[in-house]
Amino acid sequence: DDQEIREYILDGMPTSRRNDRQYLAQIEKQALRMPKYRGTVSAGEVADLVAYVKAASAFVSPSPGTPEAKGMDIAYRNGCLSCHNVMGVGGLKNPGSLKGYIPGWWGEDFDELVRDEAELREWIEEGKLKRLVEHPIARHFVEGQRVQMPAYKKFLKPEEITELIRFVQWVRKEHGKIAG
């Protein structure tokens, strides 16, 4: 939210994370850390920066503690955003795939590849869709693409997959608000 962004700008981290040992340990391992701007920027500049961060990132984070927020954490920890890009915008190159890139989590590509929540779950659990693998032309591209979707059922618990699905659905809903 706005307050958390403001705290990142002013103090380098939000108040809610200052006593989180795991978070602090992660920060200590980073070569580059968020600087503290308290005392060097005016209140107006902070307000402008908060607005800019929200506009430039084109999303608002899910509420802490929700399945969507847990799903976002799972997406970061498991490399989903390394392939599907920031907030699932897609577009990273994928030689051998039908369109030459990894699809995002919204738009026509997603709508063609994922018809419903069951198919989204199948993509995440199996790394592919039976519907596409059984089609001779689609199979050529699914099997021939350089970057293959992992079968996360080997790595995630069922409830984590559900949280990841909630995050993808949340991103789609938030993108619709921004694009619409």
HELIX and SHEET records of a PDB file:
HELIX    1   1 ASP A    2  ASP A   11  1                                  10    
HELIX    2   2 THR A   15  ARG A   17  5                                   3    
HELIX    3   3 ARG A   21  LYS A   29  1                                   9    
HELIX    4   4 ALA A   43  SER A   57  1                                  15    
HELIX    5   5 PRO A   67  ARG A   77  1                                  11    
HELIX    6   6 CYS A   80  HIS A   84  1                                   5    
HELIX    7   7 VAL A   86  GLY A   88  5                                   3    
HELIX    8   8 GLU A  108  LEU A  113  1                                   6    
HELIX    9   9 GLU A  117  GLU A  126  1                                  10    
HELIX   10  10 LYS A  130  VAL A  133  1                                   4    
HELIX   11  11 PRO A  136  GLY A  144  1                                   9    
HELIX   12  12 TYR A  152  LYS A  154  5                                   3    
HELIX   13  13 PRO A  158  ALA A  179  1                                  22    
END                                                                             
